[in-house]
Amino acid sequence: MDKEMDVATRARTIEWLKTEIVDQVSRLFKAMWDGSAVRIADSLAGLIAGAYVLGRRLGVPYKDLDKAIAEKLARLKQEGHQLEEQYRDLSALEEHIRKR
């Protein structure tokens, strides 16, 4: 019985985190519409934090997620992603991650 309740609790937590991420996307879009830099930053922070915690709940340690992000950025750069070609955004993010 306890194991079944634990599985149900974990499933509910994952579902709740999914709704939190969707809520943060909604808040981000509203903040963009209003042009509020403070609310944009807050929404992006919530979205990123929610993604990290959801990953952890799904069995992906934070360190592994960081590594996957670095690998993704390197792959996108190698493929000539438009944001890299035009703005060097991926290199800037890669450098930021490396420095922290």
C-alpha positions in Angstrom: 0.0 0.0 0.0 2.8 2.5 0.9 4.6 1.8 -2.4 1.4 2.5 -4.3 0.9 5.7 -2.5 4.5 6.7 -3.1 4.1 6.1 -6.9 0.8 8.1 -6.9 2.5 10.9 -5.0 5.4 11.0 -7.4 3.0 11.0 -10.4 1.0 13.8 -8.9 4.2 15.8 -8.3 5.3 15.4 -11.9 1.8 16.4 -13.1 1.9 19.5 -10.9 5.4 20.4 -12.1 4.2 20.2 -15.7 1.3 22.6 -15.0 3.8 25.0 -13.3 5.9 25.0 -16.4 2.9 25.8 -18.6 1.9 28.5 -16.1 5.3 30.1 -16.3 5.1 30.1 -20.1 1.8 31.8 -19.9 3.2 34.4 -17.4 6.2 34.9 -19.8 4.0 35.6 -22.7 1.9 38.1 -20.7 5.0 39.8 -19.4 6.4 40.1 -23.0 3.1 41.6 -24.1 3.3 44.1 -21.3 7.0 44.7 -21.8 7.9 44.2 -18.2 11.6 43.2 -17.9 11.2 42.3 -14.3 8.3 40.0 -14.9 10.0 38.5 -18.0 13.1 37.7 -15.9 10.9 36.2 -13.1 8.9 34.1 -15.6 12.1 32.8 -17.3 13.6 32.0 -13.9 10.5 30.1 -12.9 10.5 28.2 -16.2 14.1 27.2 -15.9 13.8 26.2 -12.3 10.7 24.2 -13.1 12.5 22.4 -15.9 15.4 21.5 -13.6 13.2 20.2 -10.9 11.0 18.3 -13.3 14.1 16.7 -14.7 15.2 15.7 -11.2 11.8 14.2 -10.5 12.1 12.2 -13.8 15.5 10.9 -12.7 17.9 13.3 -14.4 20.4 14.8 -11.9 21.1 18.5 -12.2 24.7 17.8 -13.2 23.5 15.6 -16.0 21.1 18.2 -17.2 23.9 20.8 -17.2 26.0 18.4 -19.3 23.1 17.8 -21.7 22.6 21.5 -22.1 26.3 22.0 -22.9 26.3 19.2 -25.4 23.1 20.5 -27.0 24.7 24.0 -27.4 27.8 22.5 -28.9 25.8 20.4 -31.4 23.6 23.3 -32.4 26.7 25.5 -33.0 28.3 22.8 -35.1 25.1 22.5 -37.2 25.2 26.2 -37.9 22.1 27.2 -35.9 20.6 30.6 -37.0 20.9 32.1 -33.5 24.6 31.3 -33.5 25.3 32.4 -37.1 23.5 35.8 -36.7 24.0 36.7 -33.0 26.4 34.2 -31.5 23.8 33.6 -28.7 24.8 30.0 -28.3 28.5 30.8 -27.8 27.5 33.5 -25.3 25.3 31.0 -23.3 28.0 28.4 -23.5 30.6 30.8 -22.1 28.2 31.9 -19.3 27.6 28.3 -18.3 31.3 27.5 -18.4 32.1 30.5 -16.2 29.6 29.8 -13.4 
